[in-house]
Amino acid sequence: RRAPAADSTLRALGLSRGDLEPPFDPATLDYLVQVPHSVATVTVRPLAVLERHHAQDVRITVAGEAVRSGGLSSEVPLTAGAETEVVISCTAQDGLSTTLYTVRYQRALA
């Protein structure tokens, strides 16, 4: 039996609206997304770097709520004219290694 993997990075991070700046890279932890005023909520789809059959052993949360690898988060409300920070936490199969990704959404005022 192999030791649990310690890789806590994401392979991809999908967004319902907007584009990550800079473009997603597993080693980049902070992102900015600008969305128009018409976007009141967003969802995030994190994908763990581990193979599918091991991905269920990875713990991912989006804004504090558990999300499976490849699954869609609940809707996160955005405040007009303000910045909303969404933290995605990925804990590796070993239960120790954790990587935090921060996506800062800026919703236009009008």
Beta strands, then each sheet from edge to edge (+ up, - down):
strand 1: 10-15
strand 2: 30-35
strand 3: 41-42
strand 4: 44-48
strand 5: 59-62
strand 6: 65-67
strand 7: 76-77
strand 8: 83-91
strand 9: 98-107
sheet 1: 1+ 4-
sheet 2: 2+ 9+ 8- 5+ 6-
sheet 3: 3+ 7-
end
